[in-house]
Amino acid sequence: MARNKFDIDEKLESEFSFKHFKKAMKYVRSYKWKMLLSLVLSIFASVVSLIGPMITEHVLDVSVINKNMTEVVVLSLVYIASILTMIFLVTLRSRIMTKVGQGIIFDMRQDLYDHLQKLPFSYYDDRPHGKILVRVVQYINNVSDMLSNGIITFVMEILNLFFIGIFMFILDARLAWFVVAGLPVLTVIIFVIKPQQRRAWQDISNKNSNMNAYLHESINGVKITQIFTRQEKNYQIFATQCNNVRKAWMRAVYTGNILGVSVPMISRIVTSMIYIGGILWLTPAVTFGTIMGMTSYAQRFWQPISSLANIYNNFINTIAYLERIFETLDEPVRIADAPDAVELPEIKGDVEFRNVVFSYDESKIILNDVSFKVKAGESVALVGPTGAGKSTIVNLLSRFYDLNSGQILVDGYDISKVTLHSLRSQMGIMLQDSFIFSGTVDYNIRYGKQDATEEEIIAASDAVHVSEFVKEMKDGYQTELNERGSRLSQGQKQLLSFARTLISNPKILVLDEATSSIDTKTEVYVQEGIAKLLEGRTSFIIAHRLSTIRGCDKIMYIDNQNIVEAGTHQELMAKKGAYYALYTARSH
């Protein structure tokens, strides 16, 4: 799929519709009372601020002409009081809306993260992790202000226009018509540039996503980059990505500035018309105080217009980000509990595949009509060429993917009809990637069983000889490990992953290339631990090391979408078939 490349723009699943904005409103509704209070404060602040021009008009046309200095002083103090009151109300409103904005960020990010935890492996197979990360962090930050302050400001500015219009027509209806005459011109400009703005901000969203994806990939692969001295080449690629972001941003800014420039231009033309009309055209001519008051109102009238124009620009931006966020939230959780799913009781470990058919996509079948049975306590080795479907079998057993057709049964229960938690909590799964979390050694082992005691942690560590290297660490099990365990050897990371898997005391154990990076001395330790832990457990082992699989109760050779042959090591060697050829080739 094209979207899994950092240098190809993501395509929207569909054109934007206001259903995205309606979905976003559920986060706003949680804070509706705080937002209502903020709106009331804004209304009071707006009304208080509109007193000023009326005072100005009265002072110039009445108080100064009548030389009533007492009235001038009193009205001046009232003017100052109105300004201070407005500042207080605006400050209080800002504090409330800051909390609302952060609350929306928290709620939306929690929902997005929770949804990502439930999405199947296939979702992550199709996308660079950097393109997912940017949605959780940057995009949600960008939309939060629009969903909080933006909505309040939009309503408030509409009310401001209404109040200012009333005050203008009260002051002088003839001059007020000059002010509102510029609105049709601005409306035309907005509708002309609207499609361009949306496309421009979508392009920024794409280019930011691409850059973030490449940056994430580069950081994860920095050691390989240095080994192959690819720094200069990678710098050029990253510079290209940054340049694409810069160009997209500048195109969007140019488009947005059309609206930003239009508002003050229309405002200045309208102000000029007030002077020209008030002095030359209107009969009887208006007073100097009325012109000054109307000029003040005109400037105030176009301030909310300018603010609404900015809100419109931000709204176009927010639409592009909401499309990405809700595209992720709308991604179906394909691997989920069925409506009638039951709890899988404590199992013995019988496993059966019945006519299983599976493909990752429609282009290629991986497993076709695969059937086999494994009795509780048996150990099964899966061997065969790369890409034959060995890891697919254990992934299907763990229900990380769903079948095209067929059934997988554990103790007679169809795993598609039991809860995921009751299935996976009774399985110990160690995949090829020995992922180590940032935190202590103790934390990483306890990840397999949250309520594990210190004795259980030590016992699991002893079983796979993790204790052999932990005791050499200064802080023992409280030693802090870096992300991905960068200070541990590959063998140590795999042993630690073993302890994390085995502490859960699973009934079914899956080891997918779990010993691939363990040295000869460490392998002896691991084989001892595995031998003890396989007793009484059903186990599936995928390993290139033949010494790991020779002692298994059954070996299944996977190729050509099915099980080519199965049996013990001795039986398969006697057949001199596919397994025999593999074994003799590796022995030499």
C-alpha positions as CSV (number, residue, x, y, z in Angstrom):
1,M,0.0,0.0,0.0
2,A,1.3,3.4,-0.9
3,R,0.6,5.0,2.5
4,N,3.2,2.8,4.2
5,K,6.0,4.9,2.6
6,F,7.3,8.1,4.1
7,D,7.7,9.8,0.8
8,I,4.2,9.3,-0.5
9,D,1.3,11.4,0.7
10,E,-1.6,9.7,2.5
11,K,-4.9,9.8,0.6
12,L,-8.1,10.6,2.5
13,E,-10.6,7.8,2.7
14,S,-13.4,10.3,1.7
15,E,-14.0,13.9,1.3
16,F,-14.5,15.9,4.4
17,S,-18.0,16.2,5.7
18,F,-19.3,18.0,8.8
19,K,-19.8,14.6,10.5
20,H,-16.2,14.9,11.6
21,F,-16.9,18.2,13.2
22,K,-20.1,16.8,14.8
23,K,-18.0,13.9,16.2
24,A,-15.6,16.5,17.7
25,M,-18.5,18.2,19.5
26,K,-18.8,15.3,21.9
27,Y,-15.5,16.4,23.4
28,V,-16.8,20.0,23.6
29,R,-20.0,18.9,25.3
30,S,-18.1,17.6,28.3
31,Y,-17.2,21.2,29.1
32,K,-20.4,23.0,28.0
33,W,-21.0,24.7,31.4
34,K,-17.5,26.1,31.6
35,M,-17.8,27.2,28.0
36,L,-21.2,28.8,28.7
37,L,-19.7,30.7,31.7
38,S,-16.8,31.9,29.4
39,L,-19.4,33.0,26.8
40,V,-21.3,35.1,29.4
41,L,-18.1,36.7,30.6
42,S,-17.2,37.5,27.0
43,I,-20.6,39.1,26.4
44,F,-20.2,41.3,29.5
45,A,-16.7,42.3,28.4
46,S,-17.9,43.1,24.9
47,V,-20.8,45.3,26.2
48,V,-18.6,47.1,28.6
49,S,-16.0,47.8,25.9
50,L,-18.8,49.4,23.7
51,I,-19.4,52.1,26.2
52,G,-16.2,53.9,25.3
53,P,-17.2,55.4,21.9
54,M,-20.5,56.6,23.3
55,I,-18.6,58.4,26.1
56,T,-16.2,59.8,23.4
57,E,-19.0,61.2,21.3
58,H,-20.7,62.8,24.4
59,V,-17.5,64.4,25.7
60,L,-16.6,65.9,22.3
61,D,-20.0,67.1,21.3
62,V,-21.4,68.1,24.7
63,S,-19.0,68.3,27.6
64,V,-16.1,70.1,25.9
65,I,-18.4,72.5,24.0
66,N,-20.2,73.3,27.3
67,K,-16.8,73.5,29.1
68,N,-18.1,71.1,31.8
69,M,-14.8,69.8,33.1
70,T,-16.3,68.0,36.0
71,E,-18.4,65.9,33.5
72,V,-15.2,65.3,31.4
73,V,-13.3,64.0,34.5
74,V,-16.2,61.8,35.6
75,L,-16.8,60.3,32.2
76,S,-13.0,59.8,31.8
77,L,-13.0,57.8,35.0
78,V,-16.0,55.8,33.8
79,Y,-14.1,55.1,30.6
80,I,-11.0,53.9,32.5
81,A,-13.2,51.7,34.8
82,S,-14.8,50.1,31.7
83,I,-11.4,49.3,30.3
84,L,-10.2,47.7,33.6
85,T,-13.5,45.8,33.9
86,M,-13.1,44.5,30.4
87,I,-9.5,43.4,31.1
88,F,-10.6,41.5,34.3
89,L,-13.4,39.7,32.5
90,V,-11.2,38.8,29.5
91,T,-8.5,37.5,31.8
92,L,-10.9,35.3,33.7
93,R,-12.4,34.0,30.5
94,S,-9.0,33.1,29.2
95,R,-8.1,31.1,32.3
96,I,-11.3,29.1,32.0
97,M,-10.8,28.4,28.3
98,T,-7.2,27.4,28.8
99,K,-8.4,24.6,31.2
100,V,-11.1,23.6,28.7
101,G,-8.6,23.4,25.9
102,Q,-6.2,21.2,27.9
103,G,-9.2,19.0,28.9
104,I,-10.2,18.5,25.3
105,I,-6.6,17.6,24.4
106,F,-6.5,15.0,27.3
107,D,-9.8,13.4,26.4
108,M,-9.2,13.2,22.7
109,R,-5.7,11.9,23.1
110,Q,-6.8,9.3,25.6
111,D,-9.5,8.0,23.2
112,L,-7.1,7.9,20.3
113,Y,-4.4,6.0,22.3
114,D,-7.0,3.6,23.7
115,H,-8.2,2.9,20.1
116,L,-4.7,2.4,18.9
117,Q,-4.2,-0.3,21.6
118,K,-7.1,-2.3,20.1
119,L,-6.2,-2.1,16.4
120,P,-4.8,-5.3,14.9
121,F,-1.3,-5.9,13.7
122,S,-2.4,-5.3,10.1
123,Y,-3.0,-1.6,10.9
124,Y,0.6,-1.1,12.0
125,D,1.9,-3.3,9.2
126,D,0.4,-0.8,6.7
127,R,1.7,2.5,8.2
128,P,5.0,4.0,9.4
129,H,4.8,4.5,13.1
130,G,5.8,8.2,12.7
131,K,2.6,8.8,10.7
132,I,0.6,7.4,13.6
133,L,2.6,9.3,16.2
134,V,2.0,12.7,14.6
135,R,-1.8,12.2,14.9
136,V,-1.6,11.5,18.7
137,V,0.7,14.4,19.5
138,Q,0.7,17.3,16.9
139,Y,-2.7,17.0,15.3
140,I,-4.6,16.9,18.5
141,N,-2.6,19.9,19.9
142,N,-3.6,21.8,16.7
143,V,-7.3,21.1,16.9
144,S,-7.8,21.7,20.6
145,D,-7.7,25.5,20.5
146,M,-10.3,25.5,17.7
147,L,-12.6,23.2,19.6
148,S,-12.4,25.4,22.8
149,N,-11.5,29.0,22.2
150,G,-12.4,28.9,18.5
151,I,-16.0,28.0,19.2
152,I,-16.4,30.6,22.0
153,T,-14.6,33.3,19.9
154,F,-16.8,32.5,16.9
155,V,-20.0,32.9,18.9
156,M,-18.7,35.9,20.7
157,E,-17.6,37.7,17.5
158,I,-21.0,37.2,16.0
159,L,-22.5,38.7,19.1
160,N,-20.0,41.5,18.9
161,L,-21.0,42.3,15.4
162,F,-24.7,42.3,16.5
163,F,-24.0,44.7,19.5
164,I,-21.7,46.9,17.5
165,G,-24.3,47.1,14.7
166,I,-26.9,48.2,17.2
167,F,-24.7,50.9,18.7
168,M,-23.7,52.1,15.2
169,F,-27.3,52.5,14.0
170,I,-28.2,54.2,17.3
171,L,-25.4,56.7,16.8
172,D,-26.1,57.4,13.1
173,A,-27.9,55.0,10.8
174,R,-26.7,56.8,7.6
175,L,-23.0,56.4,8.5
176,A,-23.7,52.8,9.7
177,W,-24.7,51.8,6.1
178,F,-21.2,52.8,4.9
179,V,-19.6,50.4,7.4
180,V,-21.7,47.3,6.5
181,A,-21.4,47.9,2.7
182,G,-18.0,46.1,2.7
183,L,-19.5,42.8,3.9
184,P,-20.7,41.5,0.4
185,V,-17.2,42.0,-1.0
186,L,-15.6,40.0,1.8
187,T,-18.1,37.2,1.4
188,V,-17.2,36.8,-2.3
189,I,-13.5,36.7,-1.4
190,I,-14.1,34.0,1.2
191,F,-16.0,31.7,-1.1
192,V,-13.4,32.1,-3.9
193,I,-10.4,31.0,-1.7
194,K,-12.2,28.4,0.4
195,P,-11.3,25.3,-1.8
196,Q,-7.7,26.5,-2.2
197,Q,-7.3,26.8,1.5
198,R,-8.6,23.4,2.3
199,R,-6.3,21.7,-0.3
200,A,-3.3,23.8,1.0
201,W,-3.8,22.7,4.6
202,Q,-4.3,19.0,3.6
203,D,-1.0,19.2,1.8
204,I,0.7,20.6,5.0
205,S,-0.8,17.7,6.9
206,N,0.6,15.2,4.4
207,K,4.1,16.7,4.3
208,N,4.3,16.9,8.1
209,S,3.2,13.3,8.4
210,N,5.9,12.2,5.8
211,M,8.6,14.1,7.6
212,N,7.6,12.7,11.0
213,A,7.6,9.2,9.5
214,Y,11.1,9.5,8.1
215,L,12.4,11.1,11.3
216,H,11.0,8.2,13.4
217,E,12.5,5.6,11.1
218,S,15.9,7.4,11.0
219,I,16.1,7.5,14.8
220,N,15.2,3.9,15.2
221,G,17.8,2.9,12.5
222,V,20.6,5.4,13.5
223,K,23.0,2.6,14.4
224,I,22.6,1.0,10.9
225,T,23.0,4.4,9.4
226,Q,26.3,4.9,11.1
227,I,27.5,1.4,10.3
228,F,26.9,2.0,6.6
229,T,28.0,5.7,6.7
230,R,24.7,6.8,5.3
231,Q,24.6,10.1,7.3
232,E,25.0,12.4,4.3
233,K,22.4,10.5,2.1
234,N,19.9,10.5,5.0
235,Y,20.5,14.2,5.6
236,Q,19.6,14.9,2.0
237,I,16.4,12.9,2.3
238,F,15.4,14.6,5.5
239,A,16.3,18.0,4.0
240,T,14.0,17.2,1.1
241,Q,11.2,16.3,3.5
242,C,11.7,19.5,5.5
243,N,11.7,21.5,2.2
244,N,8.4,19.9,1.2
245,V,6.9,21.0,4.5
246,R,8.3,24.5,4.1
247,K,6.9,24.9,0.5
248,A,3.5,23.5,1.6
249,W,3.4,25.9,4.5
250,M,4.3,28.9,2.4
251,R,1.6,28.0,-0.2
252,A,-1.0,27.8,2.6
253,V,0.2,31.1,4.1
254,Y,0.0,32.9,0.8
255,T,-3.6,31.6,0.3
256,G,-4.5,32.5,3.9
257,N,-3.0,36.0,3.6
258,I,-5.5,36.9,0.8
259,L,-8.2,36.9,3.4
260,G,-5.9,38.5,6.0
261,V,-5.1,41.4,3.7
262,S,-8.6,41.8,2.4
263,V,-10.1,42.6,5.8
264,P,-7.9,45.6,6.8
265,M,-8.1,47.0,3.2
266,I,-11.9,46.9,3.3
267,S,-11.9,48.4,6.8
268,R,-9.7,51.3,5.7
269,I,-11.9,52.0,2.6
270,V,-15.0,52.0,4.8
271,T,-13.3,54.4,7.3
272,S,-12.5,56.7,4.4
273,M,-16.1,56.6,3.3
274,I,-17.3,57.6,6.8
275,Y,-15.2,60.8,6.6
276,I,-16.1,61.6,3.0
277,G,-19.8,60.8,3.4
278,G,-20.1,62.5,6.8
279,I,-18.5,65.7,5.6
280,L,-19.4,66.0,1.9
281,W,-22.4,63.8,1.0
282,L,-24.7,63.7,4.0
283,T,-27.2,66.5,4.6
284,P,-27.4,67.7,7.3
285,A,-23.7,67.0,7.9
286,V,-22.9,65.0,11.0
287,T,-20.9,66.4,14.0
288,F,-17.2,65.9,14.6
289,G,-18.0,63.8,17.7
290,T,-20.4,61.5,15.7
291,I,-17.7,61.0,13.0
292,M,-15.1,60.1,15.7
293,G,-17.5,57.8,17.5
294,M,-18.6,56.1,14.2
295,T,-14.9,55.7,13.2
296,S,-14.2,53.9,16.5
297,Y,-17.2,51.7,16.0
298,A,-16.1,50.9,12.4
299,Q,-12.7,49.8,13.6
300,R,-14.4,47.7,16.3
301,F,-16.8,46.3,13.7
302,W,-14.0,45.1,11.5
303,Q,-12.0,43.7,14.4
304,P,-14.5,40.8,14.9
305,I,-14.6,40.4,11.1
306,S,-10.8,40.0,11.1
307,S,-11.1,37.6,14.0
308,L,-13.7,35.6,12.2
309,A,-11.5,35.5,9.1
310,N,-8.6,34.1,11.3
311,I,-11.1,31.6,12.8
312,Y,-12.1,30.6,9.3
313,N,-8.4,30.0,8.4
314,N,-7.9,27.9,11.6
315,F,-11.1,26.0,10.9
316,I,-9.8,25.0,7.4
317,N,-6.6,23.9,9.1
318,T,-8.5,22.0,11.8
319,I,-10.6,20.2,9.2
320,A,-7.5,18.7,7.7
321,Y,-6.3,17.5,11.1
322,L,-9.7,16.2,12.2
323,E,-9.9,14.2,9.0
324,R,-6.7,12.4,10.0
325,I,-7.7,12.0,13.7
326,F,-11.1,10.6,12.9
327,E,-9.7,8.4,10.1
328,T,-7.8,6.7,12.8
329,L,-10.6,6.6,15.3
330,D,-12.9,5.2,12.6
331,E,-10.5,2.5,11.8
332,P,-12.4,-0.7,12.6
333,V,-11.2,-2.9,15.4
334,R,-11.2,-6.1,13.4
335,I,-9.8,-8.2,16.1
336,A,-12.3,-7.8,18.9
337,D,-14.5,-9.9,21.2
338,A,-17.6,-11.2,19.5
339,P,-20.9,-9.9,20.9
340,D,-21.6,-13.4,22.4
341,A,-18.0,-14.1,23.4
342,V,-17.5,-16.2,26.5
343,E,-14.6,-16.4,29.0
344,L,-12.2,-19.2,28.1
345,P,-11.9,-21.3,31.3
346,E,-8.6,-22.5,32.6
347,I,-7.2,-24.7,29.8
348,K,-5.2,-27.9,29.5
349,G,-3.7,-26.9,26.1
350,D,-5.3,-29.0,23.4
351,V,-4.9,-27.1,20.0
352,E,-6.6,-27.9,16.7
353,F,-6.5,-26.2,13.4
354,R,-9.5,-27.1,11.1
355,N,-9.3,-26.3,7.4
356,V,-7.6,-22.9,8.1
357,V,-7.3,-20.5,5.2
358,F,-5.5,-17.2,5.7
359,S,-4.1,-14.3,3.7
360,Y,-2.7,-10.9,4.8
361,D,-4.3,-9.4,1.7
362,E,-6.3,-10.6,-1.3
363,S,-3.2,-10.9,-3.5
364,K,-1.6,-14.0,-1.9
365,I,-2.9,-16.9,0.2
366,I,-0.4,-17.8,3.0
367,L,-2.1,-20.8,4.5
368,N,-4.6,-23.0,2.5
369,D,-6.7,-25.7,4.2
370,V,-4.3,-26.3,7.1
371,S,-5.4,-28.9,9.6
372,F,-3.6,-30.5,12.6
373,K,-4.0,-31.4,16.2
374,V,-1.7,-30.9,19.2
375,K,-2.3,-32.6,22.5
376,A,-1.9,-30.7,25.8
377,G,1.7,-30.7,26.9
378,E,3.1,-31.5,23.5
379,S,6.0,-29.5,22.0
380,V,5.7,-28.7,18.3
381,A,8.5,-27.2,16.2
382,L,7.6,-25.3,13.0
383,V,10.2,-25.4,10.3
384,G,10.4,-24.4,6.6
385,P,11.6,-21.7,4.3
386,T,11.2,-18.0,5.0
387,G,7.8,-16.7,4.3
388,A,6.1,-20.2,4.3
389,G,3.8,-19.3,7.2
390,K,5.5,-20.5,10.4
391,S,5.0,-17.2,12.3
392,T,1.6,-16.9,10.7
393,I,0.4,-20.1,12.4
394,V,1.4,-18.8,15.9
395,N,0.0,-15.4,15.2
396,L,-3.4,-16.9,14.2
397,L,-3.3,-19.1,17.4
398,S,-2.8,-15.9,19.4
399,R,-5.6,-14.3,17.3
400,F,-3.5,-11.4,16.2
401,Y,-5.2,-11.9,12.9
402,D,-8.6,-13.4,12.0
403,L,-9.0,-16.3,9.5
404,N,-10.4,-16.1,6.0
405,S,-12.1,-19.4,6.8
406,G,-11.8,-22.4,9.0
407,Q,-11.5,-22.8,12.8
408,I,-8.9,-22.8,15.5
409,L,-9.9,-24.6,18.7
410,V,-8.3,-24.5,22.1
411,D,-9.6,-27.3,24.4
412,G,-12.6,-27.5,22.0
413,Y,-13.4,-23.7,22.2
414,D,-13.4,-21.7,18.9
415,I,-11.0,-18.9,19.7
416,S,-13.1,-16.5,17.7
417,K,-15.9,-17.0,20.2
418,V,-13.9,-16.4,23.4
419,T,-12.7,-13.1,24.9
420,L,-9.2,-12.0,23.8
421,H,-8.1,-11.5,27.4
422,S,-9.1,-14.9,28.5
423,L,-7.2,-16.5,25.5
424,R,-4.0,-14.4,25.6
425,S,-3.7,-14.4,29.4
426,Q,-3.2,-18.1,29.3
427,M,-0.6,-17.9,26.5
428,G,3.1,-17.0,26.8
429,I,4.1,-15.4,23.6
430,M,7.7,-14.4,22.8
431,L,8.0,-12.9,19.3
432,Q,11.2,-12.4,17.3
433,D,11.5,-8.8,18.4
434,S,12.7,-8.8,22.0
435,F,11.3,-5.4,22.8
436,I,12.5,-3.9,26.1
437,F,10.6,-1.0,27.7
438,S,12.3,2.0,29.4
439,G,12.2,1.2,33.1
440,T,13.8,-1.1,35.5
441,V,14.7,-4.8,35.0
442,D,12.0,-5.6,37.6
443,Y,9.4,-3.5,35.6
444,N,10.2,-5.3,32.4
445,I,9.8,-8.8,33.9
446,R,6.7,-7.8,35.8
447,Y,5.2,-6.7,32.5
448,G,4.2,-10.3,32.0
449,K,2.4,-10.5,35.3
450,Q,1.5,-7.2,37.0
451,D,1.0,-8.7,40.5
452,A,4.1,-10.9,40.4
453,T,6.0,-11.2,43.7
454,E,9.7,-10.6,44.1
455,E,10.1,-14.4,44.6
456,E,8.3,-15.1,41.3
457,I,10.5,-12.6,39.5
458,I,13.6,-14.2,40.8
459,A,12.4,-17.7,40.1
460,A,11.6,-16.8,36.4
461,S,15.0,-15.0,36.1
462,D,16.8,-18.1,37.5
463,A,15.0,-20.4,35.1
464,V,16.4,-18.6,32.0
465,H,19.6,-17.3,33.8
466,V,18.7,-13.7,33.7
467,S,20.0,-13.5,37.2
468,E,23.4,-14.4,35.8
469,F,23.9,-10.9,34.4
470,V,21.5,-9.0,36.7
471,K,23.6,-9.7,39.7
472,E,26.5,-8.0,38.0
473,M,24.5,-4.8,37.7
474,K,25.0,-2.1,40.3
475,D,21.3,-1.8,41.2
476,G,20.3,-5.4,40.4
477,Y,16.6,-5.7,39.5
478,Q,16.2,-2.0,40.1
479,T,18.7,-1.1,37.3
480,E,17.2,1.4,34.9
481,L,17.2,0.3,31.2
482,N,17.0,2.5,28.2
483,E,14.3,2.4,25.6
484,R,14.6,-0.8,23.6
485,G,17.3,-2.0,26.0
486,S,20.1,-0.3,24.1
487,R,22.7,-1.1,26.8
488,L,22.0,-4.8,26.9
489,S,23.4,-7.3,24.4
490,Q,21.0,-9.0,22.1
491,G,21.2,-12.2,24.0
492,Q,20.5,-10.5,27.3
493,K,17.5,-8.8,25.8
494,Q,16.1,-12.1,24.6
495,L,16.7,-13.7,28.0
496,L,14.9,-10.9,29.7
497,S,12.0,-11.3,27.3
498,F,12.0,-15.0,28.2
499,A,11.6,-14.2,31.9
500,R,8.8,-11.7,31.1
501,T,6.9,-14.4,29.1
502,L,7.5,-17.3,31.5
503,I,6.5,-15.5,34.6
504,S,2.9,-15.5,33.4
505,N,2.9,-19.3,33.8
506,P,1.3,-19.9,30.5
507,K,-0.6,-23.1,29.5
508,I,0.4,-22.6,25.8
509,L,3.9,-21.3,25.1
510,V,4.9,-19.7,21.8
511,L,8.6,-19.1,21.0
512,D,9.0,-17.4,17.6
513,E,12.8,-17.3,16.8
514,A,13.3,-16.7,20.5
515,T,16.8,-18.0,20.6
516,S,18.1,-16.6,17.3
517,S,20.6,-14.1,18.9
518,I,21.8,-16.1,21.9
519,D,25.4,-17.1,22.0
520,T,26.5,-20.8,22.5
521,K,27.1,-20.4,26.3
522,T,23.8,-18.6,26.8
523,E,22.0,-21.2,24.7
524,V,23.0,-23.9,27.2
525,Y,21.4,-21.9,30.0
526,V,18.3,-21.2,27.9
527,Q,17.9,-24.9,26.9
528,E,17.9,-25.9,30.6
529,G,15.3,-23.3,31.4
530,I,13.1,-24.2,28.4
531,A,13.3,-27.9,29.2
532,K,11.8,-27.3,32.7
533,L,9.2,-24.8,31.5
534,L,7.9,-27.0,28.6
535,E,6.9,-29.7,31.0
536,G,3.2,-29.9,31.1
537,R,2.7,-27.0,28.6
538,T,1.7,-27.0,25.0
539,S,4.4,-25.3,23.1
540,F,5.0,-24.0,19.6
541,I,8.7,-23.3,18.7
542,I,10.0,-21.6,15.6
543,A,13.8,-21.7,15.5
544,H,16.6,-21.9,13.0
545,R,18.8,-23.6,15.5
546,L,18.2,-27.3,14.9
547,S,19.4,-28.1,18.5
548,T,16.4,-26.2,19.8
549,I,13.8,-28.4,17.9
550,R,15.3,-31.9,17.8
551,G,13.8,-32.8,21.1
552,C,10.3,-31.6,20.3
553,D,7.4,-34.2,20.3
554,K,6.4,-33.2,16.8
555,I,8.1,-31.3,13.9
556,M,5.9,-29.8,11.2
557,Y,7.5,-28.7,7.9
558,I,5.6,-25.7,6.4
559,D,5.7,-25.0,2.7
560,N,3.5,-24.4,-0.3
561,Q,0.7,-23.0,2.0
562,N,0.3,-26.2,4.0
563,I,2.1,-28.8,6.2
564,V,4.3,-30.8,3.8
565,E,5.3,-33.4,6.4
566,A,5.0,-33.9,10.2
567,G,6.6,-36.3,12.7
568,T,9.4,-36.6,15.2
569,H,13.0,-35.8,14.3
570,Q,13.8,-39.5,13.8
571,E,10.7,-40.2,11.7
572,L,11.3,-37.2,9.4
573,M,15.0,-38.1,9.0
574,A,14.0,-41.6,8.0
575,K,11.6,-40.2,5.4
576,K,14.5,-38.3,3.7
577,G,12.1,-35.6,2.6
578,A,12.0,-31.9,3.0
579,Y,13.0,-31.9,6.6
580,Y,15.9,-34.3,5.9
581,A,17.1,-31.9,3.2
582,L,16.9,-28.9,5.6
583,Y,18.6,-30.7,8.4
584,T,21.5,-32.1,6.4
585,A,22.0,-28.7,4.7
586,R,22.3,-26.9,8.0
587,S,24.4,-29.6,9.5
588,H,27.0,-28.9,6.9
